[in-house]
Amino acid sequence: MNYRHTISVLVNNQPGVLQRVSGLFGRRGFNIESITVGESEEAGLSRMVIVTTGDEKTLEQVSKQLYKLIDVIKVVDLSSNPMVARELALIKVSAEPGARPEILGVVETFRAAVVDIGPSSLIVQVVGDSEKIDAMVELLKPYGIRELSRTGVTAMIRGSVK
């Protein structure tokens, strides 16, 4: 059975590492739902957080293949532990002045924020788990989404577990 997996991959911060990691997924026929990459707590190392789907055997194979890449230091299946996962989305929505109070009600309900106001649009920033982002997008669709940009998931294991 296919499950959604959130994988943390600690890598050397070198040119081409992202391409090699994503290429490995592509060659194996796995889809990357989202990938975020940024500096880690250790100088010279970056952390990739990859969301993908597959069964446990598939995940085990991906992990083994990742370790074969020279710049990969550590691979952790975050989703096998209690974790905190967040995503950020910027949503530009059509918003004529008459519709703004309704849209602002949605923004407030989701504890989101309006980060830009134009003559006929608003840009809303929302942070949360992917389901929250999806729900906000659905509620804003009737107003007309002009543009949508999502960061992809970033995550950490809860508590003191390493």
Number of C-alpha atoms within 10 A of each C-alpha: 7 12 12 12 19 25 23 24 23 21 24 18 19 11 8 9 17 17 9 15 20 16 13 16 16 12 8 12 9 17 13 13 14 15 19 17 18 12 15 14 9 10 9 11 18 21 23 22 26 24 23 19 17 16 12 13 11 14 19 13 11 19 17 12 15 21 14 11 14 11 19 20 16 13 19 16 18 22 19 11 12 12 14 16 19 17 19 18 22 20 23 23 23 23 22 14 11 8 12 16 12 13 20 17 11 15 19 12 10 16 12 17 15 17 13 11 13 12 9 12 19 22 22 22 20 23 18 18 17 17 10 15 21 12 11 20 18 11 12 19 12 10 16 12 18 13 11 13 11 16 14 20 21 24 21 19 18 13 9 5 8 7
